[in-house]
Amino acid sequence: MWKHWINGILGLLVIFLNYAGFQDSFKKILFVISGILIAVFSFWSVSERGPRNIAE
């Protein structure tokens, strides 16, 4: 459950970064790092659920 909270916080961070006054090069680095973290936590969260039945 805590991984869902982290994904939400990282999503809000991405929104905040868009309007923050950072330099473009620094902003790009932060976007890439945020995107990687969101992907890692999302895949990790899904992998812990285990296989799902398609018929559900």
Buried (B, 14 or more C-beta within 10 A) or exposed (E): EEBEEBBEEBEEBEEEBEEEEEEEEEBEEBBEEBEEBBEBBBEEBEEEEEEEEEEE
